[in-house]
């Protein structure tokens, strides 16, 4: 599997303008400081939902794609079809690991929320690998956003899983 691109669809100037709108003010899409961006991400204030990204995984195993499509809030999924009339292959003959192309459009809040689940060591190794490809690419595109893409235990400072992996005990 590989991540073929990561694009910013709406950037920080829009987020800044939306934050000002919540205060009854307007600006001309000014570029906010890195400190302001970091504080907005850490606070998870509603204007971060205006920060949107688009990416594509290629050769993602179908079953990993299914894991990703479980996430619905703040994200849209566009997965290559397995319909027989489109592919010429009987759908029931395709294995669970048949490769698909999976494109997503998501906002910053969705990336934070999904990271909490998909970077957890209880998630499958392949699912973590796919999400880490996105986080690694995000590090190059928007390091402040990437810094908020952490597993649940790092986010909460504890593990809420019924059967924890023990990572938090190792950190303490």
Backbone bond lengths (Angstrom), bond angles and torsions (degrees), N, CA, C in turn:
res aa  C-N    CA-C-N  psi(-1)  N-CA   C-N-CA  omega(-1)  CA-C   N-CA-C  phi
1 X - - - 1.443 - - 1.520 108.52 -
2 X 1.323 114.93 151.63 1.458 120.10 177.16 1.514 109.89 -150.91
3 X 1.332 114.63 155.47 1.461 121.68 175.17 1.518 105.93 -99.28
4 X 1.328 117.24 120.62 1.461 119.23 -173.24 1.515 113.86 -92.70
5 X 1.318 118.33 -21.97 1.462 120.09 175.81 1.522 110.18 -164.44
6 X 1.302 114.98 158.37 1.462 122.90 171.75 1.514 105.99 -143.43
7 X 1.311 116.06 117.04 1.461 121.59 -178.20 1.520 110.22 -119.30
8 X 1.326 115.93 144.35 1.458 121.12 171.12 1.525 106.41 -86.75
9 X 1.321 116.99 121.02 1.464 120.42 178.96 1.523 111.45 -87.28
10 X 1.317 116.76 -48.92 1.469 120.83 172.08 1.514 106.60 -128.53
11 X 1.326 116.15 129.63 1.450 121.38 -171.84 1.509 115.28 -100.73
12 X 1.310 114.66 -167.65 1.451 123.15 -174.80 1.524 114.55 -62.80
13 X 1.333 120.15 -33.42 1.473 117.51 177.06 1.537 112.49 -59.28
14 X 1.326 117.36 -34.87 1.465 120.70 177.34 1.531 109.87 -68.58
15 X 1.329 116.68 -42.17 1.466 120.43 178.12 1.531 109.77 -59.71
16 X 1.326 116.29 -44.41 1.465 121.34 179.36 1.524 110.82 -60.55
17 X 1.321 116.12 -44.08 1.461 120.34 179.21 1.529 111.19 -63.99
18 X 1.320 117.48 -39.72 1.464 120.47 178.66 1.527 110.58 -67.69
19 X 1.323 117.33 -35.71 1.469 120.21 176.35 1.527 110.34 -63.93
20 X 1.326 116.14 -41.76 1.467 119.30 176.79 1.527 111.12 -65.36
21 X 1.324 117.29 -36.77 1.466 121.22 178.80 1.521 111.04 -61.25
22 X 1.337 117.20 -34.28 1.468 119.41 178.41 1.520 111.39 -68.31
23 X 1.333 115.81 -16.22 1.461 121.36 177.68 1.529 111.63 -102.47
24 X 1.325 116.10 6.67 1.451 121.04 -179.93 1.521 113.00 75.52
25 X 1.328 115.80 24.17 1.474 121.27 -179.56 1.517 109.49 -121.94
26 X 1.324 116.55 163.17 1.464 122.57 177.17 1.516 109.19 -133.43
27 X 1.328 115.60 154.43 1.458 122.41 175.40 1.519 106.22 -141.47
28 X 1.285 116.03 177.60 1.466 120.43 178.74 1.525 110.51 -103.53
29 X 1.297 116.70 57.60 1.459 122.88 176.18 1.528 111.82 50.76
30 X 1.328 115.70 54.74 1.461 121.59 178.01 1.526 109.87 -70.67
31 X 1.302 116.43 154.11 1.469 121.96 177.21 1.529 108.36 -85.41
32 X 1.327 117.63 114.77 1.461 119.74 -179.43 1.532 111.22 -73.31
33 X 1.313 115.82 159.44 1.465 120.71 -179.97 1.525 110.16 -71.24
34 X 1.327 117.23 157.88 1.468 119.75 174.92 1.533 112.26 -58.46
35 X 1.312 117.21 -36.17 1.469 120.33 179.15 1.525 110.56 -62.99
36 X 1.332 116.78 -44.22 1.461 121.10 178.92 1.524 110.02 -63.07
37 X 1.327 117.13 -44.23 1.476 120.82 179.56 1.522 110.44 -59.96
38 X 1.329 116.87 -45.68 1.465 120.39 -179.08 1.532 110.85 -61.70
39 X 1.317 117.19 -42.30 1.465 120.59 -180.00 1.529 110.75 -65.95
40 X 1.318 117.92 -38.35 1.470 120.96 178.14 1.526 111.03 -63.85
41 X 1.326 116.06 -43.26 1.473 120.16 179.08 1.524 109.74 -65.69
42 X 1.324 117.63 -45.62 1.466 120.47 -179.57 1.527 111.78 -62.86
43 X 1.335 116.88 -38.98 1.464 120.90 -179.83 1.525 112.10 -77.62
44 X 1.329 117.03 -19.12 1.458 122.76 -177.05 1.530 111.43 54.85
45 X 1.335 116.19 41.78 1.463 119.91 176.31 1.528 109.77 -69.24
46 X 1.315 116.53 151.04 1.465 122.66 -172.63 1.530 115.27 -53.92
47 X 1.317 122.35 -31.88 1.471 119.08 179.73 1.532 114.68 -61.22
48 X 1.354 118.44 -17.45 1.475 117.92 178.52 1.522 111.34 -66.33
49 X 1.332 116.92 -16.62 1.463 119.07 177.49 1.524 112.06 -70.83
50 X 1.340 116.73 -10.22 1.476 120.80 175.08 1.527 111.64 -83.60
51 X 1.329 117.65 -14.14 1.467 122.79 177.79 1.523 107.56 -82.67
52 X 1.330 117.67 110.91 1.461 120.17 -174.09 1.518 112.18 -125.11
53 X 1.317 114.11 149.00 1.457 123.17 -176.66 1.524 109.92 -131.79
54 X 1.321 115.35 156.29 1.467 122.27 175.16 1.520 107.64 -133.21
55 X 1.322 116.77 136.34 1.462 121.31 177.97 1.516 109.72 -148.76
56 X 1.328 114.77 165.51 1.461 121.10 178.43 1.519 110.10 -136.85
57 X 1.330 114.41 131.31 1.461 120.61 167.65 1.518 106.42 -98.62
58 X 1.308 117.08 136.75 1.464 121.96 172.19 1.514 108.48 -112.82
59 X 1.321 114.84 149.26 1.469 122.12 -179.65 1.532 111.98 57.70
60 X 1.323 115.54 36.57 1.457 121.29 176.18 1.530 107.26 -81.00
61 X 1.326 118.73 127.91 1.470 118.73 177.25 1.532 110.10 -57.38
62 X 1.309 116.07 138.53 1.463 121.23 -177.25 1.523 111.87 -51.36
63 X 1.323 117.92 -43.85 1.463 120.20 -176.77 1.530 111.89 -66.84
64 X 1.331 118.63 -29.29 1.464 121.47 174.95 1.529 108.87 -71.62
65 X 1.314 116.57 -39.37 1.461 121.14 176.24 1.529 110.55 -58.77
66 X 1.324 116.38 -39.35 1.470 120.55 177.40 1.527 110.18 -61.45
67 X 1.339 117.37 -40.70 1.473 119.63 176.86 1.524 110.39 -57.70
68 X 1.331 116.19 -43.99 1.466 119.88 -177.45 1.528 111.84 -67.41
69 X 1.333 116.76 -37.13 1.463 119.09 -177.35 1.527 112.82 -72.06
70 X 1.314 118.11 -6.63 1.469 121.12 174.59 1.528 110.62 -66.27
71 X 1.316 116.27 -22.30 1.465 121.29 -179.53 1.524 108.44 -86.59
72 X 1.320 116.35 128.06 1.467 121.46 -172.49 1.521 114.29 -122.29
73 X 1.314 118.71 -28.55 1.462 121.49 -171.24 1.527 109.92 -88.62
74 X 1.330 115.76 118.92 1.451 121.68 177.50 1.515 114.98 80.88
75 X 1.322 116.77 10.93 1.461 121.00 -177.48 1.525 109.87 -142.72
76 X 1.311 115.62 143.17 1.470 121.92 172.52 1.524 107.63 -121.30
77 X 1.332 115.13 140.99 1.466 122.19 -178.27 1.520 109.71 -115.80
78 X 1.315 115.69 138.19 1.463 122.61 176.46 1.520 106.50 -130.49
79 X 1.333 115.98 102.79 1.459 122.00 -172.65 1.515 109.41 -111.21
80 X 1.336 115.62 136.53 1.465 118.82 179.41 1.523 109.56 -59.48
81 X 1.303 115.23 141.24 1.462 121.97 -172.75 1.534 112.42 -73.81
82 X 1.311 114.03 154.57 1.458 121.51 170.42 1.534 109.99 -116.35
83 X 1.338 116.00 16.31 1.467 120.11 -179.21 1.524 109.99 -63.94
84 X 1.295 115.61 132.29 1.459 122.08 -179.37 1.525 111.82 -57.50
85 X 1.350 116.82 -41.30 1.464 119.36 -177.92 1.527 112.65 -68.05
86 X 1.314 118.46 -16.69 1.467 121.78 179.11 1.526 112.59 -99.40
87 X 1.340 116.05 -33.22 1.468 119.64 -174.02 1.522 113.45 -100.73
88 X 1.334 117.36 -21.07 1.453 120.72 -175.77 1.519 112.99 77.53
89 X 1.316 117.11 4.93 1.470 122.66 179.52 1.522 107.68 -115.27
90 X 1.322 116.18 132.66 1.460 119.47 177.45 1.524 108.98 -60.47
91 X 1.311 115.15 124.35 1.465 120.54 -176.24 1.522 112.59 -56.17
92 X 1.321 116.48 -39.71 1.463 119.07 -178.39 1.524 113.17 -74.12
93 X 1.314 117.17 -2.50 1.464 121.30 176.09 1.528 111.87 -95.36
94 X 1.347 117.18 -10.06 1.458 120.76 -179.46 1.526 110.42 -80.64
95 X 1.319 116.96 134.32 1.469 119.61 178.96 1.532 111.64 -75.83
96 X 1.321 116.70 163.49 1.458 122.48 178.98 1.526 112.82 -59.23
97 X 1.326 116.23 -28.05 1.464 118.99 -178.79 1.529 113.00 -97.19
98 X 1.331 116.87 16.12 1.472 119.80 175.97 1.528 108.17 -56.58
99 X 1.328 117.80 133.75 1.463 119.66 -177.38 1.535 112.04 -73.59
100 X 1.326 114.97 139.50 1.456 121.84 175.54 1.520 108.75 -128.33
101 X 1.320 115.06 161.11 1.450 121.32 170.31 1.532 106.01 -99.56
102 X 1.317 116.82 130.07 1.460 122.18 -174.10 1.524 107.75 -129.97
103 X 1.331 116.03 112.02 1.462 122.18 178.79 1.518 108.68 -108.59
104 X 1.316 115.83 140.62 1.468 121.28 -179.72 1.516 110.69 -130.77
105 X 1.321 114.42 149.54 1.453 123.37 166.55 1.525 104.29 -123.29
106 X 1.341 116.30 125.40 1.458 119.49 -176.79 1.523 111.14 -146.23
107 X 1.326 114.42 155.20 1.462 118.95 175.73 1.525 110.08 -95.64
108 X 1.331 114.92 169.76 1.465 121.04 -175.51 1.526 111.91 -59.68
109 X 1.329 117.94 -40.49 1.464 120.03 -179.72 1.525 110.98 -62.41
110 X 1.322 117.06 -40.96 1.464 120.40 178.06 1.529 110.75 -62.43
111 X 1.320 117.63 -41.53 1.468 120.71 179.13 1.523 111.62 -61.89
112 X 1.325 116.54 -40.32 1.469 120.56 176.88 1.528 109.68 -62.66
113 X 1.333 116.33 -49.29 1.465 120.97 -176.89 1.524 112.37 -64.31
114 X 1.306 117.24 -45.33 1.471 120.98 -178.41 1.522 110.39 -66.53
115 X 1.314 117.32 -38.67 1.467 120.95 179.17 1.518 111.51 -57.57
116 X 1.315 116.77 -38.20 1.459 121.15 -178.86 1.526 111.30 -58.05
117 X 1.320 117.10 -34.72 1.466 121.48 -179.69 1.531 112.45 -91.35
118 X 1.312 117.44 -44.24 1.467 120.87 -171.60 1.520 114.81 -83.82
119 X 1.340 117.54 -10.68 1.458 120.68 173.36 1.523 112.06 -100.40
120 X 1.313 116.47 -2.98 1.466 122.34 177.30 1.527 108.99 -65.79
121 X 1.315 116.56 141.68 1.465 119.14 -179.88 1.529 112.16 -68.64
122 X 1.326 117.96 -10.39 1.468 121.08 174.96 1.531 111.78 -81.89
123 X 1.340 116.95 -15.45 1.470 120.11 174.51 1.527 108.27 -72.88
124 X 1.315 117.23 157.50 1.466 119.45 -179.69 1.529 109.91 -62.74
125 X 1.310 115.66 150.21 1.465 121.78 -179.78 1.530 110.74 -56.92
126 X 1.335 117.19 -41.83 1.462 121.24 -178.25 1.530 111.77 -67.44
127 X 1.328 116.70 -37.44 1.457 120.77 178.28 1.526 109.91 -68.13
128 X 1.327 116.78 -43.07 1.474 120.39 175.70 1.523 110.45 -61.10
129 X 1.323 116.31 -40.73 1.468 120.49 179.82 1.531 110.27 -61.01
130 X 1.314 117.39 -45.13 1.473 120.75 179.63 1.526 110.47 -62.90
131 X 1.339 117.02 -44.41 1.460 119.13 -178.71 1.535 111.13 -69.89
132 X 1.324 116.92 -34.18 1.460 119.80 175.89 1.527 111.96 -65.66
133 X 1.326 117.77 -32.35 1.465 120.02 173.83 1.524 110.17 -59.33
134 X 1.332 115.71 -41.85 1.464 120.03 178.13 1.523 110.49 -66.93
135 X 1.321 117.11 -46.92 1.466 119.86 -179.05 1.533 110.97 -62.30
136 X 1.316 118.32 -39.85 1.468 121.08 177.86 1.526 111.28 -63.32
137 X 1.321 116.74 -41.60 1.464 120.69 177.06 1.531 110.11 -66.55
138 X 1.341 116.81 -38.62 1.458 121.06 178.71 1.524 110.53 -63.04
139 X 1.308 117.68 -34.56 1.457 121.77 179.03 1.530 110.77 -57.33
140 X 1.321 116.50 -34.47 1.469 121.43 179.05 1.529 112.01 -80.38
141 X 1.323 117.21 -33.71 1.466 122.37 -175.89 1.532 112.06 -86.87
142 X 1.338 116.98 -43.18 1.464 121.93 -177.55 1.535 108.54 -151.51
143 X 1.341 117.06 85.63 1.462 120.18 -176.78 1.529 114.24 -59.22
144 X 1.316 117.66 -30.26 1.469 119.87 178.50 1.528 109.79 -66.46
145 X 1.330 116.97 -43.05 1.463 120.58 176.87 1.524 109.69 -63.76
146 X 1.313 117.19 -44.20 1.473 121.02 -179.28 1.523 111.42 -59.55
147 X 1.330 117.32 -35.00 1.466 120.26 -178.15 1.528 112.23 -65.77
148 X 1.327 117.62 -21.05 1.470 121.77 178.99 1.524 112.18 -91.24
149 X 1.308 117.70 -5.53 1.466 121.86 -178.95 1.531 108.21 -90.55
150 X 1.333 115.03 86.59 1.465 122.28 -173.73 1.523 110.16 -130.36
151 X 1.347 117.26 159.59 1.466 119.36 176.28 1.526 111.79 -70.18
152 X 1.311 115.33 163.71 1.472 123.01 -176.72 1.520 112.65 -52.13
153 X 1.323 117.88 -43.38 1.469 120.07 -176.45 1.527 111.17 -64.25
154 X 1.329 117.74 -38.30 1.466 121.02 177.91 1.523 109.80 -70.79
155 X 1.323 117.12 -36.85 1.468 121.84 -179.62 1.530 111.41 -67.34
156 X 1.334 116.06 -46.98 1.467 120.88 -174.91 1.525 114.27 -92.31
157 X 1.329 115.92 -20.05 1.463 119.14 -174.09 1.514 112.00 79.80
158 X 1.321 115.78 12.33 1.466 122.72 177.36 1.520 108.26 -164.00
159 X 1.320 115.47 164.94 1.465 119.99 -179.86 1.526 110.25 -105.18
160 X 1.348 117.28 122.86 1.457 119.79 178.87 1.536 113.53 -89.66
161 X 1.327 118.19 0.72 1.466 121.08 -177.36 1.533 110.82 -65.07
162 X 1.322 115.53 148.15 1.464 121.07 178.51 1.532 110.62 -62.92
163 X 1.332 115.53 -37.18 1.471 121.06 177.86 1.538 107.85 -125.60
164 X 1.331 117.08 85.71 1.470 120.39 -177.15 1.524 112.45 -60.25
165 X 1.305 115.41 155.60 1.468 120.78 -179.19 1.528 111.80 -81.44
166 X 1.332 117.38 -17.31 1.458 120.60 -179.14 1.521 113.49 98.62
167 X 1.332 117.47 -3.74 1.468 121.29 -178.20 1.533 111.18 -58.50
168 X 1.334 117.71 -40.15 1.463 120.76 -177.74 1.527 110.96 -64.63
169 X 1.335 117.56 -35.76 1.452 120.17 178.14 1.531 110.39 -66.41
170 X 1.365 115.07 -34.86 1.461 120.14 178.31 1.524 111.15 -68.88
171 X 1.342 117.09 -28.32 1.467 121.70 -177.88 1.534 110.92 -81.20
172 X 1.331 117.81 -22.57 1.462 122.09 -173.65 1.458 113.12 -85.73
